Amino acid sequence: MVFENRRELSEEEAINTILEIRREQIVDISLGENSPSLLISFHSGKCLYINDYDKNVECWQAGDDWLIVAVPGNEIAAWTPDDFELN
């Protein structure tokens, strides 16, 4: 998938973009093939791309009770609620 209009946003632009899409329906979520870049696609056609790798810090995290984190070392870690059972 190629994104022709992808560019880094200023802090103000990023905040405004998050506010605009905060209630939009998510239609797809994917991770980068070689690093844990996060791509969230919305019903409106907008996409949110969150950068991938840092050797020292977590790049992003998603969730609350269920937590998925891009951790240092190009890895993904996940935590589930204490009462979650895998059948």
N, C-alpha and C positions, 0 to 999 in steps of 0.2 A: 504494500500500500504506500503510495507516494502522496505527500502533502505539499502542494505548491505554495500555499500561503502561510506556512508555518514560520513564526518568528517569535523571538523572546519578547514578553510583555514587560512594560514597566510595572512597578508595584501597584500603582493606581489603576492601570489597565487590568491587571490580574484580579484585583479586588472587584472592580466593576463587572468583569466577565463572570466571576463566581456568583455575584449577586444576580446577574441576568439568568444564569442557567440553574440556579439552586433548586428550582421546583420542576425542572423539565424531566420528562421521562427518559431514562437510560435505555438504550436499545442494544448496546454491546460494550463489553469491557475486554481488553486484551493486554497482554504483556509483551514486551519486546522479545525477540528470539534470542539475542545474545546478551541482553542486560535487562534488568527489571524496570524498563520504561513502562509507564502506565498510560493507556489510551482509553478514554471513556467517550463513547459516541452517544449523542442525544437525538431524540425524535425530530428535532428541528433541523438536523443536519450539522449542527455545531459539534466540534470535538474538543476535548480537553486532553492535552498531552502533558504529562508530568515527567520531567527529566529523570534519568536513570541512575547512574552509578556515582558513588562517592566512596573512597576507600576508608573514610573515617567516621561518617555519620549516616544515619538513616535518611534516605532520599524522600520517602513519603510513607504514609500509613493510612489505612482506610478501615473504618469500623469502630466499634465500641465494645460490645460484648463479644463479638466476633472481630478479631483484629488480624489484618494482613499488613506486613511491613517489608519494605525493601531495605534490607540490612546491609552493612558494609560487607564487601567481598562478593558483590554481584549475586546475592542470594535473596530468597523470599522466606520469611518466617510467618507462621500463622498460629493464633491462639483461639481456642474455642471456649464457650461458657463451661463452667465446672460440671453442669448437669448434662452436657452433650454426650450422647452415646452413639458410636458408630456400629451400625447393624451389619 
